[in-house]
């Protein structure tokens, strides 16, 4: 039992430390690019989907609520980084949002920063260790999601 408790402590503390570091890096890079940290993931996913994404799709991908994504879309539109794929369709949450040419340039800068950060963070790992880490980590997060789903079902 004690071993499980110690694993819990190591896992949760390491995860929290990693998350806080990632947030600090996002904030620094976002400020450098004239954005807020919460804009980064929307810009990232829009860059991966040049055909555009709806607000609902962005909510799911960014793991954010509709209000946060709506504010981000407004902010990024005002900065000229995103635009609706269709003009005045009247379907706010079903209209696809796309990067503008300025947004595409910012996205390229973001991808360079992401690549550098990931490379530096995992520089002491060989490829096999890296693959094992992601494989195991994805299993753990899937298991944690299943546990959370069980709690939801109990309500």
SVG drawing of the C-alpha trace seen along z (x, -y; Angstrom):
<svg xmlns="http://www.w3.org/2000/svg" viewBox="-28 -44 49 46">
<polyline fill="none" stroke="black" stroke-width="0.4" points="0.0,0.0 2.8,-2.5 4.5,-1.9 1.2,-2.9 1.0,-6.1 4.6,-7.0 4.0,-6.4 0.9,-8.7 3.1,-11.4 5.8,-11.1 3.4,-11.0 1.2,-13.9 4.1,-16.1 6.0,-15.4 2.8,-16.0 2.1,-19.3 5.7,-20.5 5.6,-19.6 2.3,-21.4 3.5,-24.5 6.6,-24.6 4.6,-24.1 2.3,-27.0 5.3,-29.3 6.8,-28.5 3.5,-29.0 3.1,-32.4 6.6,-33.5 6.2,-32.4 2.7,-33.9 3.8,-37.2 6.8,-37.2 4.3,-36.7 1.7,-39.3 -0.8,-36.8 -2.1,-35.4 -1.1,-31.9 -4.7,-30.6 -4.5,-31.5 -1.7,-29.1 -3.6,-25.8 -6.3,-27.3 -3.6,-28.7 -1.8,-25.3 -4.9,-23.3 -6.0,-25.8 -2.5,-25.4 -2.9,-21.7 -6.3,-22.1 -5.9,-24.6 -9.5,-24.0 -10.6,-25.5 -12.3,-24.3 -15.6,-25.2 -15.7,-26.6 -17.2,-23.3 -14.2,-21.4 -11.8,-23.8 -13.5,-23.3 -12.9,-19.5 -9.3,-19.7 -8.2,-22.4 -10.1,-20.9 -11.7,-24.3 -15.3,-25.5 -17.3,-27.4 -16.9,-30.7 -13.1,-30.5 -12.9,-29.5 -15.3,-32.2 -13.2,-34.9 -10.0,-33.4 -11.6,-33.6 -12.7,-37.2 -9.2,-38.1 -7.4,-36.3 -9.9,-37.9 -9.2,-41.3 -5.4,-40.7 -5.9,-39.6 -4.7,-36.0 -8.0,-34.2 -11.1,-34.7 -14.3,-32.9 -14.2,-30.6 -17.7,-31.9 -18.9,-35.5 -22.1,-36.1 -23.4,-32.6 -25.3,-33.3 -24.2,-30.0 -21.7,-31.1 -20.6,-27.7 -20.8,-25.9 -18.8,-28.4 -15.3,-27.2 -12.5,-29.5 -9.2,-29.7 -5.8,-31.2 -5.1,-34.4 -1.8,-34.8 -0.6,-36.6 -1.9,-33.7 -0.1,-31.2 3.2,-33.1 2.6,-33.2 1.8,-29.4 5.1,-28.8 6.9,-30.6 4.9,-28.6 5.8,-25.3 9.5,-26.3 9.3,-27.1 7.4,-23.9 9.9,-21.8 12.8,-23.4 11.1,-23.0 10.2,-19.3 13.7,-18.6 15.3,-20.3 12.9,-18.7 13.6,-15.2 17.3,-15.6 18.5,-13.1 16.2,-10.3 17.0,-7.9 14.3,-7.1 13.2,-3.9 12.8,-5.6 10.8,-8.4 8.5,-6.0 8.0,-4.0 7.3,-7.2 4.5,-8.3 3.1,-4.8 2.9,-4.4 1.7,-8.0 -1.1,-7.6 -2.2,-4.3 -2.2,-6.1 -4.2,-9.1 -6.7,-6.7 -7.1,-4.8 -7.6,-8.1 -10.3,-9.2 -12.1,-5.9 -12.0,-6.4 -13.3,-9.9 -16.2,-8.5 -17.1,-6.1 -17.4,-9.0 -19.7,-10.9 -21.9,-7.8 -22.3,-7.6 -23.9,-11.1"/>
</svg>
